[in-house]
């Protein structure tokens, strides 16, 4: 059995990674069939992912995040892509299929102000986002402008521009369990409450990391935002 060469893998990752404005950006090529190497791989389609194929006339991008600061960076980079597309190419927001993913520690950004007010202790503990004045954060930081580093890029504004949000279902289940244990409630009840209070243009994916791989099978360029710029 032929083993993978870790040095070759390391060189590939080093060559693919681009450090930009405090974020790690990794671009991936679209999956293609008939690429000349004898591969007959064709991605299987699933009804759960159909929404991904309904976005984007000309371009597709998936901006991933897994930390609180990364979630803030992700909305900024998504906005920057659309702005640059308009300035440099004369394009419009409608040209793009743009997905911002909130998973792991950025998952709380996928829920509205009502959930942040109710479950701020869990959400702040996960995102590690704090008010500069030391006041409790009882609203989604991405629902307000120019306060937490997201400039004027609120989830509502980005949704109105056609950007969609992928929310990690595994993270949501985990948070629901945490909240239920503290409040003495049923986990399923809390989970349904969270799902019913997701931000506009949101879609729950089985897992954020799985959503990232599925998006690439639908031709999305992948970017990972690790920090705010």
C-alpha atoms as a printed R data frame, in Angstrom:
    type eleno elety resid chain resno       x      y       z
1   ATOM     1    CA   UNK     A     1   0.000  0.000   0.000
2   ATOM     2    CA   UNK     A     2   1.397  3.353  -1.010
3   ATOM     3    CA   UNK     A     3   1.523  5.851   1.851
4   ATOM     4    CA   UNK     A     4   0.904  9.564   1.552
5   ATOM     5    CA   UNK     A     5   4.054 11.641   1.569
6   ATOM     6    CA   UNK     A     6   3.668 14.211   4.402
7   ATOM     7    CA   UNK     A     7   6.314 16.467   2.846
8   ATOM     8    CA   UNK     A     8   4.360 16.684  -0.383
9   ATOM     9    CA   UNK     A     9   1.215 17.500   1.564
10  ATOM    10    CA   UNK     A    10   3.044 20.204   3.492
11  ATOM    11    CA   UNK     A    11   4.369 21.809   0.310
12  ATOM    12    CA   UNK     A    12   0.896 21.819  -1.204
13  ATOM    13    CA   UNK     A    13  -0.685 23.461   1.806
14  ATOM    14    CA   UNK     A    14   2.100 26.009   2.032
15  ATOM    15    CA   UNK     A    15   1.662 26.894  -1.617
16  ATOM    16    CA   UNK     A    16  -2.130 27.130  -1.361
17  ATOM    17    CA   UNK     A    17  -2.329 29.288   1.739
18  ATOM    18    CA   UNK     A    18  -2.375 33.053   1.388
19  ATOM    19    CA   UNK     A    19  -2.077 35.261   4.456
20  ATOM    20    CA   UNK     A    20  -4.138 38.389   3.894
21  ATOM    21    CA   UNK     A    21  -5.205 41.097   6.351
22  ATOM    22    CA   UNK     A    22  -5.123 38.801   9.341
23  ATOM    23    CA   UNK     A    23  -7.098 36.034   7.629
24  ATOM    24    CA   UNK     A    24  -6.001 32.710   6.259
25  ATOM    25    CA   UNK     A    25  -7.378 32.414   2.763
26  ATOM    26    CA   UNK     A    26  -7.283 29.127   0.922
27  ATOM    27    CA   UNK     A    27  -8.564 28.974  -2.625
28  ATOM    28    CA   UNK     A    28  -9.642 25.664  -4.080
29  ATOM    29    CA   UNK     A    29 -10.258 24.717  -7.660
30  ATOM    30    CA   UNK     A    30 -13.695 23.678  -8.735
31  ATOM    31    CA   UNK     A    31 -14.349 19.974  -8.935
32  ATOM    32    CA   UNK     A    32 -14.382 18.922 -12.556
33  ATOM    33    CA   UNK     A    33 -14.987 15.674 -14.329
34  ATOM    34    CA   UNK     A    34 -13.101 14.529 -17.371
35  ATOM    35    CA   UNK     A    35  -9.986 16.394 -16.302
36  ATOM    36    CA   UNK     A    36  -7.591 14.251 -18.262
37  ATOM    37    CA   UNK     A    37  -6.247 12.226 -15.360
38  ATOM    38    CA   UNK     A    38  -8.607  9.313 -15.878
39  ATOM    39    CA   UNK     A    39 -10.856 10.180 -12.928
40  ATOM    40    CA   UNK     A    40 -14.546  9.438 -13.289
41  ATOM    41    CA   UNK     A    41 -15.501 11.160 -10.029
42  ATOM    42    CA   UNK     A    42 -18.851 12.919 -10.115
43  ATOM    43    CA   UNK     A    43 -20.118 14.515  -6.881
44  ATOM    44    CA   UNK     A    44 -23.393 13.067  -5.680
45  ATOM    45    CA   UNK     A    45 -26.191 15.596  -5.302
46  ATOM    46    CA   UNK     A    46 -28.377 15.763  -2.197
47  ATOM    47    CA   UNK     A    47 -31.658 17.584  -1.748
48  ATOM    48    CA   UNK     A    48 -30.321 19.133   1.470
49  ATOM    49    CA   UNK     A    49 -27.710 20.998  -0.580
50  ATOM    50    CA   UNK     A    50 -29.979 22.116  -3.425
51  ATOM    51    CA   UNK     A    51 -30.076 25.692  -2.153
52  ATOM    52    CA   UNK     A    52 -26.357 26.033  -2.883
53  ATOM    53    CA   UNK     A    53 -26.964 25.366  -6.554
54  ATOM    54    CA   UNK     A    54 -29.631 28.055  -6.750
55  ATOM    55    CA   UNK     A    55 -27.163 30.867  -6.021
56  ATOM    56    CA   UNK     A    56 -24.814 32.732  -8.333
57  ATOM    57    CA   UNK     A    57 -25.041 33.525 -12.011
58  ATOM    58    CA   UNK     A    58 -21.332 33.923 -12.699
59  ATOM    59    CA   UNK     A    59 -19.318 33.451  -9.495
60  ATOM    60    CA   UNK     A    60 -19.507 31.498  -6.249
61  ATOM    61    CA   UNK     A    61 -17.623 31.925  -2.968
62  ATOM    62    CA   UNK     A    62 -17.867 30.259   0.450
63  ATOM    63    CA   UNK     A    63 -16.346 32.226   3.333
64  ATOM    64    CA   UNK     A    64 -15.848 29.978   6.348
65  ATOM    65    CA   UNK     A    65 -15.337 30.922  10.011
66  ATOM    66    CA   UNK     A    66 -14.979 28.990  13.252
67  ATOM    67    CA   UNK     A    67 -14.084 31.701  15.815
68  ATOM    68    CA   UNK     A    68 -15.807 34.824  17.083
69  ATOM    69    CA   UNK     A    69 -13.298 37.154  15.465
70  ATOM    70    CA   UNK     A    70 -13.300 34.975  12.373
71  ATOM    71    CA   UNK     A    71 -17.061 35.404  12.015
72  ATOM    72    CA   UNK     A    72 -16.630 39.171  12.025
73  ATOM    73    CA   UNK     A    73 -13.849 38.899   9.456
74  ATOM    74    CA   UNK     A    74 -15.988 36.619   7.295
75  ATOM    75    CA   UNK     A    75 -18.762 39.181   6.811
76  ATOM    76    CA   UNK     A    76 -16.167 41.866   6.055
77  ATOM    77    CA   UNK     A    77 -14.433 39.727   3.443
78  ATOM    78    CA   UNK     A    78 -17.726 38.739   1.837
79  ATOM    79    CA   UNK     A    79 -18.623 42.412   1.527
80  ATOM    80    CA   UNK     A    80 -15.146 43.210   0.174
81  ATOM    81    CA   UNK     A    81 -15.502 40.590  -2.555
82  ATOM    82    CA   UNK     A    82 -18.758 42.102  -3.751
83  ATOM    83    CA   UNK     A    83 -17.365 45.629  -3.563
84  ATOM    84    CA   UNK     A    84 -14.235 44.720  -5.499
85  ATOM    85    CA   UNK     A    85 -16.301 42.867  -8.086
86  ATOM    86    CA   UNK     A    86 -18.338 46.025  -8.647
87  ATOM    87    CA   UNK     A    87 -15.341 48.383  -8.681
88  ATOM    88    CA   UNK     A    88 -12.925 46.258 -10.671
89  ATOM    89    CA   UNK     A    89 -15.243 44.431 -13.036
90  ATOM    90    CA   UNK     A    90 -18.371 46.556 -13.199
91  ATOM    91    CA   UNK     A    91 -20.311 43.638 -11.752
92  ATOM    92    CA   UNK     A    92 -23.266 43.473  -9.403
93  ATOM    93    CA   UNK     A    93 -24.178 41.580  -6.251
94  ATOM    94    CA   UNK     A    94 -26.523 39.440  -8.336
95  ATOM    95    CA   UNK     A    95 -23.538 37.914 -10.142
96  ATOM    96    CA   UNK     A    96 -22.429 36.171  -6.964
97  ATOM    97    CA   UNK     A    97 -23.482 33.141  -5.028
98  ATOM    98    CA   UNK     A    98 -21.996 34.122  -1.660
99  ATOM    99    CA   UNK     A    99 -22.196 31.990   1.475
100 ATOM   100    CA   UNK     A   100 -20.790 32.914   4.884
101 ATOM   101    CA   UNK     A   101 -20.468 29.966   7.249
102 ATOM   102    CA   UNK     A   102 -20.870 30.258  11.017
103 ATOM   103    CA   UNK     A   103 -19.612 27.110  12.731
104 ATOM   104    CA   UNK     A   104 -17.985 26.095  16.007
105 ATOM   105    CA   UNK     A   105 -17.249 29.295  17.997
106 ATOM   106    CA   UNK     A   106 -18.828 31.616  15.414
107 ATOM   107    CA   UNK     A   107 -22.125 29.690  15.329
108 ATOM   108    CA   UNK     A   108 -23.940 32.113  17.696
109 ATOM   109    CA   UNK     A   109 -23.776 34.789  14.969
110 ATOM   110    CA   UNK     A   110 -26.419 32.750  13.176
111 ATOM   111    CA   UNK     A   111 -29.125 33.732  15.675
112 ATOM   112    CA   UNK     A   112 -31.108 36.920  16.172
113 ATOM   113    CA   UNK     A   113 -31.036 39.504  18.945
114 ATOM   114    CA   UNK     A   114 -33.811 37.785  20.894
115 ATOM   115    CA   UNK     A   115 -31.677 34.655  21.286
116 ATOM   116    CA   UNK     A   116 -28.598 36.686  22.182
117 ATOM   117    CA   UNK     A   117 -30.531 38.527  24.880
118 ATOM   118    CA   UNK     A   118 -31.876 35.284  26.266
119 ATOM   119    CA   UNK     A   119 -28.718 33.176  26.011
120 ATOM   120    CA   UNK     A   120 -25.950 35.773  26.036
121 ATOM   121    CA   UNK     A   121 -23.879 33.926  28.623
122 ATOM   122    CA   UNK     A   122 -23.527 30.863  26.392
123 ATOM   123    CA   UNK     A   123 -23.103 32.878  23.188
124 ATOM   124    CA   UNK     A   124 -20.489 35.246  24.613
125 ATOM   125    CA   UNK     A   125 -18.673 32.339  26.188
126 ATOM   126    CA   UNK     A   126 -18.434 30.673  22.810
127 ATOM   127    CA   UNK     A   127 -17.587 33.673  20.612
128 ATOM   128    CA   UNK     A   128 -15.460 35.506  23.200
129 ATOM   129    CA   UNK     A   129 -16.843 38.787  21.846
130 ATOM   130    CA   UNK     A   130 -17.051 41.491  24.508
131 ATOM   131    CA   UNK     A   131 -18.301 45.064  24.610
132 ATOM   132    CA   UNK     A   132 -15.443 47.591  24.777
133 ATOM   133    CA   UNK     A   133 -17.198 49.301  27.698
134 ATOM   134    CA   UNK     A   134 -17.444 46.068  29.618
135 ATOM   135    CA   UNK     A   135 -21.226 45.947  29.290
136 ATOM   136    CA   UNK     A   136 -22.900 42.558  28.715
137 ATOM   137    CA   UNK     A   137 -23.399 41.699  25.042
138 ATOM   138    CA   UNK     A   138 -27.128 41.009  24.835
139 ATOM   139    CA   UNK     A   139 -27.551 41.406  21.076
140 ATOM   140    CA   UNK     A   140 -25.997 39.776  18.052
141 ATOM   141    CA   UNK     A   141 -22.776 41.784  17.465
142 ATOM   142    CA   UNK     A   142 -23.401 41.485  13.728
143 ATOM   143    CA   UNK     A   143 -26.766 43.221  14.068
144 ATOM   144    CA   UNK     A   144 -25.166 46.608  14.805
145 ATOM   145    CA   UNK     A   145 -22.793 48.753  12.773
146 ATOM   146    CA   UNK     A   146 -19.247 49.882  13.556
147 ATOM   147    CA   UNK     A   147 -19.095 48.485  17.072
148 ATOM   148    CA   UNK     A   148 -17.424 45.095  16.957
149 ATOM   149    CA   UNK     A   149 -15.201 45.509  13.905
150 ATOM   150    CA   UNK     A   150 -17.783 44.571  11.296
151 ATOM   151    CA   UNK     A   151 -17.977 48.132   9.889
152 ATOM   152    CA   UNK     A   152 -21.500 48.519   8.451
153 ATOM   153    CA   UNK     A   153 -21.729 44.847   7.511
154 ATOM   154    CA   UNK     A   154 -24.716 43.645   9.493
155 ATOM   155    CA   UNK     A   155 -26.354 40.312   8.785
156 ATOM   156    CA   UNK     A   156 -29.525 42.070   7.640
157 ATOM   157    CA   UNK     A   157 -27.672 44.294   5.193
158 ATOM   158    CA   UNK     A   158 -25.717 41.382   3.776
159 ATOM   159    CA   UNK     A   159 -28.869 39.289   3.477
160 ATOM   160    CA   UNK     A   160 -30.493 42.132   1.543
161 ATOM   161    CA   UNK     A   161 -27.515 42.012  -0.822
162 ATOM   162    CA   UNK     A   162 -28.156 38.334  -1.492
163 ATOM   163    CA   UNK     A   163 -25.569 36.806   0.827
164 ATOM   164    CA   UNK     A   164 -26.626 33.548   2.490
165 ATOM   165    CA   UNK     A   165 -25.498 32.076   5.798
166 ATOM   166    CA   UNK     A   166 -24.688 28.444   6.552
167 ATOM   167    CA   UNK     A   167 -25.145 27.605  10.236
168 ATOM   168    CA   UNK     A   168 -23.568 24.507  11.738
169 ATOM   169    CA   UNK     A   169 -26.268 22.181  13.034
170 ATOM   170    CA   UNK     A   170 -23.838 20.252  15.233
171 ATOM   171    CA   UNK     A   171 -22.817 23.457  16.991
172 ATOM   172    CA   UNK     A   172 -26.469 24.408  17.381
173 ATOM   173    CA   UNK     A   173 -27.250 21.055  18.977
174 ATOM   174    CA   UNK     A   174 -24.281 21.467  21.308
175 ATOM   175    CA   UNK     A   175 -25.369 24.924  22.429
176 ATOM   176    CA   UNK     A   176 -28.941 23.740  22.896
177 ATOM   177    CA   UNK     A   177 -27.666 21.009  25.183
178 ATOM   178    CA   UNK     A   178 -25.618 23.470  27.221
179 ATOM   179    CA   UNK     A   179 -28.546 25.854  27.607
180 ATOM   180    CA   UNK     A   180 -30.944 23.043  28.514
181 ATOM   181    CA   UNK     A   181 -28.699 21.722  31.268
182 ATOM   182    CA   UNK     A   182 -28.338 25.142  32.874
183 ATOM   183    CA   UNK     A   183 -32.017 26.064  32.536
184 ATOM   184    CA   UNK     A   184 -33.448 22.666  33.378
185 ATOM   185    CA   UNK     A   185 -35.191 22.435  30.021
186 ATOM   186    CA   UNK     A   186 -35.380 19.846  27.269
187 ATOM   187    CA   UNK     A   187 -32.601 20.050  24.717
188 ATOM   188    CA   UNK     A   188 -34.953 19.475  21.775
189 ATOM   189    CA   UNK     A   189 -37.137 22.353  22.928
190 ATOM   190    CA   UNK     A   190 -34.195 24.766  23.061
191 ATOM   191    CA   UNK     A   191 -32.909 23.508  19.721
192 ATOM   192    CA   UNK     A   192 -36.241 24.204  17.999
193 ATOM   193    CA   UNK     A   193 -36.296 27.661  19.565
194 ATOM   194    CA   UNK     A   194 -32.849 28.452  18.173
195 ATOM   195    CA   UNK     A   195 -33.696 27.159  14.708
196 ATOM   196    CA   UNK     A   196 -36.849 29.301  14.682
197 ATOM   197    CA   UNK     A   197 -34.775 32.394  15.469
198 ATOM   198    CA   UNK     A   198 -32.026 32.132  12.879
199 ATOM   199    CA   UNK     A   199 -30.848 35.193  10.945
200 ATOM   200    CA   UNK     A   200 -32.302 35.958   7.475
201 ATOM   201    CA   UNK     A   201 -31.103 33.922   4.470
202 ATOM   202    CA   UNK     A   202 -29.803 31.189   6.769
203 ATOM   203    CA   UNK     A   203 -29.565 27.471   6.135
204 ATOM   204    CA   UNK     A   204 -28.671 24.813   8.665
205 ATOM   205    CA   UNK     A   205 -26.036 22.441   7.350
206 ATOM   206    CA   UNK     A   206 -25.433 19.091   9.036
207 ATOM   207    CA   UNK     A   207 -21.995 20.355  10.059
208 ATOM   208    CA   UNK     A   208 -20.164 23.499   9.045
209 ATOM   209    CA   UNK     A   209 -17.150 21.537   7.853
210 ATOM   210    CA   UNK     A   210 -19.427 19.316   5.781
211 ATOM   211    CA   UNK     A   211 -21.120 22.347   4.287
212 ATOM   212    CA   UNK     A   212 -17.716 23.657   3.236
213 ATOM   213    CA   UNK     A   213 -16.920 20.462   1.355
214 ATOM   214    CA   UNK     A   214 -20.346 20.280  -0.257
215 ATOM   215    CA   UNK     A   215 -20.064 23.885  -1.450
216 ATOM   216    CA   UNK     A   216 -16.810 23.103  -3.233
217 ATOM   217    CA   UNK     A   217 -18.562 20.286  -5.067
218 ATOM   218    CA   UNK     A   218 -20.990 22.931  -6.324
219 ATOM   219    CA   UNK     A   219 -18.169 25.121  -7.642
220 ATOM   220    CA   UNK     A   220 -17.693 27.506  -4.719
221 ATOM   221    CA   UNK     A   221 -14.248 28.927  -4.084
222 ATOM   222    CA   UNK     A   222 -13.355 28.344  -0.433
223 ATOM   223    CA   UNK     A   223 -11.929 30.953   1.933
224 ATOM   224    CA   UNK     A   224 -11.277 30.663   5.665
225 ATOM   225    CA   UNK     A   225 -11.419 33.823   7.783
226 ATOM   226    CA   UNK     A   226  -9.463 33.402  10.994
227 ATOM   227    CA   UNK     A   227  -9.416 36.939  12.385
228 ATOM   228    CA   UNK     A   228 -10.812 40.409  11.865
229 ATOM   229    CA   UNK     A   229  -8.816 42.896   9.789
